[in-house]
Amino acid sequence: MFKVAVGHSIDPDSEAAVEEIIAQCQDALAGETPKAGILLSAIDFEHAVILNRICETFPGIALIGGTTVGEMSSEMGFQEDSLTLMLFCSDVVDFKAGLGSNVTQDVAAATHQAVSSTQADNIKLCYVVGEGIGVDGVAVIDGLRTALGKDIPIFGGLAGDDWQFKETYQFFGNQVLRNAVTVLTFSGNLLVSCGVATGQHPIGHKGTVTESIGSTLHKVDGQSVKVFYERYFGNALSTQLAGGSWGGAVAVFETDEDGFYVRSPSHQDEISGSIDYFGNIPEQSKIQFTETNTEDLLSAAEEALRRALDSYGGTSPSAALIVSCSSRMKLLGTRACEEHQIAQTILGNLPNIGFHAYGEICPLSKQGKAFFHNETFTAVLIGTC
């Protein structure tokens, strides 16, 4: 047995909202007791009140989550300033929650602490919500992979704060935290598949990264990265092109990987010409500029879910988890709601929950290693054998 319930509320009152989502989940569970849950919340709720009420209602629940930029679910579609909860019941899948602290100071120690504290065996999936400001998303994934083992799928995203860029919160049990990484592991008789898509298309010359340090790119093809940009954009600074779906973002192709992930520029040093991105770009990887439009951005939701469905090994999944980039939400504007509408059309009646994040975590393929993404729609399907 593997049962999933979803609750979603747009009530601005924290006490009323949590009562509503609990009631929705209890109706769907029909007397079953949940073992684990994922809570995704807008930044302005009283999160301690909400977490305490959930933990009182379901004692011993393995509960994680965090704040977002936008929320989505099979109950209410895409919403802003809302609260959504997914609960899991199973007698064949085991769930463990883990917490790592001080992730911005020591990523390796925090990710190791998060995984080791679960004391989980036979892990089939690791869902993660981490601090979204001042953290190296690539290092978070590297630390989790080291702690988990390279063959275990990692999926999730970095918490948001509605574009305020002041503080994000992570949830663990009834605790409201900052500067943390939280994980929920799924072990046992579980099938997992994933899909990613950007709606962006690589164009132009494919350059080789010849000098980079972390998320700062210095040289491409042995020349300043400024030369690489000026070939296409003239003297425009990359920061004028940031949000890169309309120009300035690059597709990154790593050695031995069939697909690519996207990196968006965040800042350019006008003196040296170096460019900072929202994520690392490794040396010897290949990069190309990307182009897209609104329709292609929206099509990414269908493409990602089709890939996940095509690679799913069972008869039918039990639930879907979705993470989309907050930049996609901003670029889509008044059409942002269509992203989840498309997803729901593909998923039908399948319970699902998701959020818009400050960075997405997902493998490029079913068995591949996880990557940190920008401007990407990601999804994972789960169910029993």
KETOR-885755 format. One record per residue (C-alpha): x, z, y. Coordinates in nm, 4 decimals. Each point is the difference from the previous one (the first is absolute). Layout:
% KETOR-885755
<node <X,Z,Y>>
...
***
This chain:
% KETOR-885755
<node <0.0000,0.0000,0.0000>>
<node <0.1244,-0.0945,0.3456>>
<node <-0.2486,0.0510,0.2807>>
<node <0.0437,-0.0542,0.3731>>
<node <-0.2177,0.1096,0.2926>>
<node <0.0207,-0.0931,0.3688>>
<node <-0.1366,0.1732,0.3094>>
<node <0.0174,-0.1262,0.3579>>
<node <-0.1335,0.1448,0.3256>>
<node <0.0040,-0.1018,0.3663>>
<node <-0.1408,0.3333,0.1182>>
<node <0.2360,0.1256,0.2756>>
<node <-0.0637,0.3622,-0.0952>>
<node <0.2585,0.1087,-0.2577>>
<node <-0.2268,0.2433,-0.1871>>
<node <-0.2857,-0.2484,-0.0197>>
<node <0.2313,-0.2844,-0.1014>>
<node <0.1614,0.1894,-0.2871>>
<node <-0.3363,0.1176,-0.1296>>
<node <-0.1193,-0.3602,0.0022>>
<node <0.2953,-0.1416,-0.1928>>
<node <-0.0103,0.2838,-0.2547>>
<node <-0.3718,-0.0587,-0.0594>>
<node <0.0555,-0.3736,-0.0469>>
<node <0.2755,0.0625,-0.2526>>
<node <-0.1981,0.2621,-0.1900>>
<node <-0.2916,-0.2403,-0.0345>>
<node <0.2317,-0.2664,-0.1422>>
<node <0.1764,0.2430,-0.2352>>
<node <-0.3303,0.1207,-0.1496>>
<node <0.1313,0.3406,-0.1041>>
<node <0.3567,-0.0986,-0.0878>>
<node <0.2795,0.2099,0.1509>>
<node <0.2676,-0.1950,0.1908>>
<node <0.3648,0.0623,-0.0751>>
<node <0.1512,-0.1800,0.2981>>
<node <-0.0823,-0.1536,0.3348>>
<node <0.1263,-0.2071,0.2925>>
<node <-0.1209,0.0866,0.3511>>
<node <0.0483,-0.2448,0.2877>>
<node <-0.0962,0.1134,0.3479>>
<node <-0.0003,-0.0990,0.3636>>
<node <0.2374,0.2043,0.2113>>
<node <-0.2539,0.2002,0.2041>>
<node <-0.1785,0.1926,-0.2792>>
<node <0.0567,0.3698,-0.0733>>
<node <0.1992,-0.0746,-0.3114>>
<node <0.0495,0.3587,-0.1142>>
<node <-0.3765,0.0530,-0.0034>>
<node <-0.0487,-0.3124,-0.2073>>
<node <0.2745,0.0747,-0.2514>>
<node <-0.1091,0.3596,-0.0483>>
<node <-0.3561,-0.1080,-0.0717>>
<node <0.1077,-0.2595,-0.2563>>
<node <0.2286,0.2469,-0.1764>>
<node <-0.2730,0.2668,-0.0016>>
<node <-0.2457,-0.2443,-0.1548>>
<node <0.2459,-0.1290,-0.2599>>
<node <0.2428,0.2846,-0.0865>>
<node <0.3370,-0.1135,-0.1309>>
<node <-0.0416,-0.3604,0.1133>>
<node <0.3201,-0.2025,0.0457>>
<node <-0.0679,-0.1230,0.3532>>
<node <0.2191,-0.2058,0.2342>>
<node <-0.0517,-0.2365,0.2923>>
<node <0.0627,-0.0398,0.3680>>
<node <-0.1073,-0.1244,0.3404>>
<node <-0.0517,-0.3673,0.0704>>
<node <-0.0645,-0.2702,0.2563>>
<node <-0.3127,-0.1281,-0.1751>>
<node <-0.1833,0.0858,-0.3214>>
<node <-0.1876,-0.2102,-0.2571>>
<node <-0.2011,0.0583,-0.3151>>
<node <-0.2593,-0.1450,-0.2324>>
<node <-0.2544,0.2390,0.1547>>
<node <0.0232,-0.1000,0.3670>>
<node <0.2456,-0.2895,0.0248>>
<node <0.2472,0.0043,0.2894>>
<node <-0.0368,0.2811,0.2519>>
<node <0.1926,0.1697,0.2770>>
<node <-0.0111,0.3737,0.0742>>
<node <-0.1361,0.0724,-0.3465>>
<node <0.0708,0.2097,-0.3087>>
<node <0.0157,-0.1336,-0.3564>>
<node <0.0711,0.1608,-0.3369>>
<node <0.0604,-0.1346,-0.3510>>
<node <-0.0258,0.2379,-0.2971>>
<node <0.1236,-0.0595,-0.3551>>
<node <-0.1301,0.1374,-0.3306>>
<node <0.1555,-0.0805,-0.3375>>
<node <0.0733,0.1363,-0.3444>>
<node <0.2673,-0.2647,-0.0694>>
<node <0.1878,-0.0084,0.3329>>
<node <0.1899,0.2962,0.1437>>
<node <0.0460,0.0505,0.3751>>
<node <0.2698,0.1997,0.1776>>
<node <0.0579,0.0490,0.3730>>
<node <0.3457,0.0458,0.1495>>
<node <0.1386,0.0901,0.3428>>
<node <0.3328,-0.0631,0.1670>>
<node <0.0897,0.1540,0.3359>>
<node <0.2248,-0.1012,0.2911>>
<node <-0.0050,-0.3668,-0.0950>>
<node <0.1376,-0.1175,0.3349>>
<node <0.3058,0.2257,-0.0399>>
<node <0.0819,-0.0668,-0.3674>>
<node <-0.2006,-0.2747,-0.1681>>
<node <0.1760,0.0255,-0.3351>>
<node <-0.0595,0.3742,-0.0283>>
<node <-0.3630,-0.0241,0.1132>>
<node <-0.0923,-0.2805,-0.2413>>
<node <0.1773,0.1744,-0.2884>>
<node <-0.1860,0.3216,0.0830>>
<node <-0.3347,-0.1833,0.0116>>
<node <0.0454,-0.1628,-0.3409>>
<node <0.1623,0.2946,-0.1777>>
<node <-0.2690,0.2407,0.1199>>
<node <-0.2645,-0.1987,-0.1906>>
<node <0.1722,0.0742,-0.3338>>
<node <-0.1775,-0.3118,-0.1270>>
<node <0.0878,-0.2002,-0.3116>>
<node <-0.0859,-0.3544,-0.1047>>
<node <-0.0778,-0.0986,0.3609>>
<node <-0.1783,-0.3336,0.0364>>
<node <-0.0528,0.0001,0.3787>>
<node <0.1257,0.1947,0.2998>>
<node <-0.2276,-0.0061,0.3065>>
<node <0.1751,0.1152,0.3172>>
<node <-0.0977,0.0947,0.3552>>
<node <0.2917,0.0903,0.2242>>
<node <0.0893,0.0859,0.3581>>
<node <-0.0472,-0.3120,0.2136>>
<node <0.2201,0.0727,0.3031>>
<node <0.3781,0.0226,0.0005>>
<node <0.0345,-0.0624,-0.3731>>
<node <0.1886,-0.2762,-0.1827>>
<node <-0.2632,-0.1595,-0.2229>>
<node <0.2574,-0.1841,-0.2086>>
<node <0.1884,0.3236,-0.0644>>
<node <-0.3255,0.1678,-0.1064>>
<node <-0.0523,-0.2677,-0.2649>>
<node <0.3635,0.0141,-0.1126>>
<node <-0.0236,0.3768,-0.0379>>
<node <-0.3237,-0.0186,-0.1957>>
<node <0.1390,-0.2713,-0.2274>>
<node <0.3064,0.2114,-0.0726>>
<node <-0.2131,0.3028,-0.0808>>
<node <-0.2627,-0.1892,-0.2024>>
<node <0.1966,-0.2724,-0.1728>>
<node <0.0048,-0.3624,0.1069>>
<node <-0.2799,-0.1223,-0.2284>>
<node <-0.2779,0.2222,0.1391>>
<node <-0.2281,-0.1686,0.2586>>
<node <-0.0052,0.1679,0.3409>>
<node <-0.2903,-0.0664,0.2360>>
<node <-0.1212,0.1459,0.3286>>
<node <0.0903,0.0110,0.3664>>
<node <0.1206,0.1946,0.3001>>
<node <-0.2497,0.2119,0.1902>>
<node <-0.1284,-0.1076,0.3415>>
<node <-0.1419,0.1594,0.3142>>
<node <-0.2228,-0.2698,0.1501>>
<node <0.2876,-0.1720,0.1821>>
<node <0.0915,0.3119,0.1969>>
<node <0.3453,0.0214,-0.1624>>
<node <0.0156,0.3739,0.0684>>
<node <-0.0577,0.1759,-0.3318>>
<node <-0.1436,-0.0815,-0.3399>>
<node <-0.1227,0.2444,-0.2627>>
<node <0.0351,0.0088,-0.3762>>
<node <-0.2310,0.1962,-0.2316>>
<node <0.0934,0.2020,-0.3072>>
<node <-0.2659,0.2221,-0.1494>>
<node <-0.1389,0.1951,0.2949>>
<node <0.3172,-0.0449,0.2078>>
<node <0.0253,-0.2171,0.3117>>
<node <0.3624,-0.1068,0.0336>>
<node <0.2399,-0.2013,0.2119>>
<node <0.3351,-0.1517,-0.0956>>
<node <-0.1024,-0.0072,-0.3676>>
<node <-0.0391,-0.2420,-0.2882>>
<node <-0.2848,0.0590,-0.2458>>
<node <-0.0489,-0.1663,-0.3375>>
<node <-0.2747,-0.0187,-0.2596>>
<node <0.1193,-0.1050,-0.3437>>
<node <-0.2202,-0.1570,-0.2660>>
<node <0.1146,0.0483,-0.3616>>
<node <-0.1346,-0.0937,-0.3398>>
<node <-0.2362,-0.2767,-0.1046>>
<node <-0.0006,-0.1966,0.3250>>
<node <0.0232,-0.3708,0.0825>>
<node <0.1382,-0.1000,0.3399>>
<node <0.0250,-0.3315,0.1826>>
<node <0.0805,-0.0793,0.3609>>
<node <-0.0147,-0.2781,0.2544>>
<node <0.1534,-0.0629,0.3416>>
<node <-0.0574,-0.2728,0.2554>>
<node <0.0746,-0.0500,0.3664>>
<node <-0.1786,-0.3167,0.1051>>
<node <0.3281,-0.0969,0.1636>>
<node <0.1977,-0.3143,-0.0748>>
<node <0.3797,-0.0295,0.0206>>
<node <0.1139,-0.2860,0.2207>>
<node <0.3237,-0.1512,0.1243>>
<node <0.3588,0.0719,-0.0924>>
<node <0.0685,0.2662,-0.2640>>
<node <0.2926,0.2064,0.1247>>
<node <0.2260,0.2423,-0.1853>>
<node <0.0285,0.3557,0.1314>>
<node <0.3726,0.0508,0.0419>>
<node <0.0001,0.3308,0.1895>>
<node <-0.2664,0.2698,0.0080>>
<node <-0.0017,0.3772,0.0162>>
<node <-0.3210,0.1574,-0.1210>>
<node <-0.2854,-0.1481,0.1987>>
<node <0.2303,-0.1566,0.2615>>
<node <0.0877,-0.3656,-0.0469>>
<node <0.3237,-0.1153,0.1654>>
<node <0.0986,-0.3358,-0.1441>>
<node <-0.1619,-0.2918,-0.1810>>
<node <0.2156,-0.2815,-0.1408>>
<node <0.3024,0.1675,0.1577>>
<node <-0.1449,-0.0188,0.3528>>
<node <-0.1902,0.2473,0.2152>>
<node <-0.3620,0.0317,-0.1051>>
<node <-0.0773,-0.0822,0.3640>>
<node <0.1205,-0.3555,-0.0697>>
<node <-0.2307,-0.0186,-0.3017>>
<node <-0.2980,0.0944,0.2195>>
<node <0.0940,-0.2155,0.2968>>
<node <0.0051,-0.3075,-0.2214>>
<node <-0.3788,0.0338,-0.0272>>
<node <-0.1116,0.2166,0.2917>>
<node <0.2431,-0.0760,0.2785>>
<node <0.1021,0.3016,0.2049>>
<node <-0.3076,0.2091,-0.0796>>
<node <0.0871,0.3478,-0.1169>>
<node <-0.1167,0.0876,-0.3494>>
<node <-0.1867,0.2975,0.1422>>
<node <-0.2206,-0.2417,0.1914>>
<node <-0.0838,-0.1482,-0.3394>>
<node <-0.0453,0.3300,-0.1843>>
<node <-0.3052,0.0373,-0.2128>>
<node <0.1549,-0.3065,-0.1526>>
<node <-0.3002,-0.1642,-0.1609>>
<node <-0.0040,-0.2303,0.3013>>
<node <0.3782,-0.0401,0.0127>>
<node <0.3142,0.2042,-0.0551>>
<node <-0.0770,0.1449,-0.3424>>
<node <0.2199,-0.1141,-0.2867>>
<node <-0.0562,-0.0511,-0.3703>>
<node <0.2753,0.1735,-0.1989>>
<node <0.1072,-0.1462,-0.3338>>
<node <0.2159,0.2310,-0.2097>>
<node <0.2208,-0.1257,-0.2817>>
<node <-0.1799,-0.0339,-0.3364>>
<node <-0.3450,0.0473,0.1567>>
<node <-0.2534,-0.2834,-0.0093>>
<node <-0.2073,0.1186,0.2952>>
<node <0.0768,0.1280,0.3474>>
<node <-0.0929,0.2932,0.2197>>
<node <-0.0503,-0.0001,0.3769>>
<node <0.1976,0.1785,0.2686>>
<node <-0.1259,0.0281,0.3587>>
<node <0.2348,0.0481,0.2974>>
<node <-0.0343,0.3196,0.1990>>
<node <0.2849,-0.0115,0.2534>>
<node <0.2892,-0.2157,0.1149>>
<node <0.3246,0.1178,0.1555>>
<node <0.0351,-0.2358,0.2964>>
<node <0.3763,0.0470,0.0172>>
<node <0.1031,-0.0429,-0.3652>>
<node <-0.2989,-0.2132,-0.1008>>
<node <-0.0628,0.2096,-0.3118>>
<node <-0.3628,0.0468,-0.1064>>
<node <-0.1695,0.3041,-0.1531>>
<node <-0.2836,-0.0495,-0.2483>>
<node <-0.2673,0.2198,-0.1551>>
<node <0.2052,0.0234,-0.3215>>
<node <0.3389,-0.0856,-0.1422>>
<node <0.1271,-0.3549,-0.0548>>
<node <0.2830,-0.0055,-0.2580>>
<node <0.3151,-0.2046,0.0406>>
<node <0.0123,-0.3273,-0.1977>>
<node <-0.3782,-0.0257,-0.0011>>
<node <-0.1527,-0.3173,0.1400>>
<node <-0.2381,0.0019,0.2964>>
<node <-0.2424,-0.2504,0.1510>>
<node <-0.2403,0.0219,0.2893>>
<node <-0.3694,0.0090,-0.0853>>
<node <-0.3168,-0.1455,0.1463>>
<node <-0.3661,0.0757,-0.0617>>
<node <-0.3475,0.0042,0.1518>>
<node <-0.3060,0.2216,-0.0269>>
<node <-0.1507,-0.1825,-0.2967>>
<node <0.3255,0.0177,-0.1939>>
<node <0.0373,0.3702,0.0780>>
<node <-0.3485,0.0608,-0.1393>>
<node <0.0677,-0.2115,-0.3071>>
<node <0.2778,0.2403,-0.0969>>
<node <-0.2590,0.2548,-0.1143>>
<node <-0.1435,-0.2441,-0.2533>>
<node <0.3429,-0.1236,-0.1066>>
<node <0.1350,0.3501,-0.0650>>
<node <-0.3043,0.1082,-0.2004>>
<node <-0.0087,-0.3244,-0.2003>>
<node <0.3615,0.0618,-0.0974>>
<node <-0.0797,0.3552,-0.1036>>
<node <-0.3023,-0.1090,-0.2036>>
<node <0.1883,-0.2849,-0.1660>>
<node <0.2763,0.2352,-0.1152>>
<node <-0.2276,0.2849,-0.1093>>
<node <0.0473,0.0535,-0.3727>>
<node <-0.3359,0.1495,-0.0906>>
<node <-0.3611,-0.1107,-0.0068>>
<node <-0.0930,0.1372,0.3411>>
<node <0.1600,0.2536,0.2364>>
<node <-0.1661,0.3257,0.1011>>
<node <0.1165,0.0195,0.3627>>
<node <0.2027,-0.1674,0.2727>>
<node <0.2354,0.1573,0.2528>>
<node <0.0722,-0.1983,0.3173>>
<node <0.2573,0.0339,0.2782>>
<node <0.0113,-0.2456,0.2897>>
<node <0.2289,-0.0016,0.3004>>
<node <-0.1192,0.1427,0.3293>>
<node <0.1489,-0.3103,0.1675>>
<node <-0.2387,-0.2176,-0.1992>>
<node <-0.2902,0.2093,0.1264>>
<node <0.1162,-0.0413,0.3589>>
<node <0.0611,-0.3736,-0.0314>>
<node <-0.3377,-0.0602,-0.1627>>
<node <-0.1726,0.1876,0.2809>>
<node <-0.3781,-0.0197,-0.0222>>
<node <0.0353,-0.1807,-0.3327>>
<node <0.1904,0.2855,-0.1670>>
<node <-0.3137,0.1007,-0.1897>>
<node <0.0025,-0.3377,-0.1777>>
<node <0.3172,0.0938,-0.1873>>
<node <-0.1788,0.2601,-0.2111>>
<node <-0.3149,-0.2091,-0.0197>>
<node <0.2052,-0.2677,-0.1736>>
<node <0.1580,0.2614,-0.2251>>
<node <-0.3381,0.1426,-0.0951>>
<node <-0.1293,-0.3464,-0.0866>>
<node <0.2876,-0.0394,-0.2446>>
<node <-0.0339,0.3517,-0.1407>>
<node <-0.3782,-0.0010,-0.0342>>
<node <-0.1265,0.3488,-0.0888>>
<node <0.3471,0.1375,-0.0728>>
<node <0.0625,0.3331,0.1784>>
<node <0.2791,-0.0317,0.2536>>
<node <0.1652,0.1868,0.2832>>
<node <0.2674,-0.1003,0.2488>>
<node <0.1599,0.0432,0.3402>>
<node <0.1947,-0.1759,0.2719>>
<node <0.3527,0.1381,-0.0031>>
<node <0.3265,0.0037,0.1933>>
<node <0.1634,-0.1765,-0.2955>>
<node <-0.1132,-0.1055,-0.3457>>
<node <0.1623,0.0721,-0.3383>>
<node <-0.0623,-0.2294,-0.2943>>
<node <0.1866,-0.2105,-0.2585>>
<node <0.0159,-0.3742,0.0578>>
<node <-0.1066,-0.0580,-0.3602>>
<node <-0.1582,0.1948,-0.2862>>
<node <0.3267,0.1201,-0.1515>>
<node <0.2203,-0.0286,0.3081>>
<node <0.1543,0.2714,0.2103>>
<node <-0.1900,0.1331,0.2997>>
<node <0.0805,-0.1243,0.3486>>
<node <-0.0751,0.1265,0.3480>>
<node <-0.2173,-0.2553,0.1834>>
<node <-0.1054,-0.0811,0.3552>>
<node <-0.3156,-0.1937,0.0936>>
<node <-0.1145,-0.0191,-0.3629>>
<node <-0.3180,0.0565,-0.2025>>
<node <0.0701,0.1856,-0.3249>>
<node <-0.2221,0.1066,-0.2877>>
<node <0.0302,0.1683,-0.3384>>
<node <-0.2577,-0.0018,-0.2800>>
<node <-0.0205,0.2835,-0.2514>>
<node <-0.1946,0.0577,-0.3197>>
<node <0.0360,0.1093,-0.3604>>
<node <0.1143,-0.2002,-0.2990>>
***
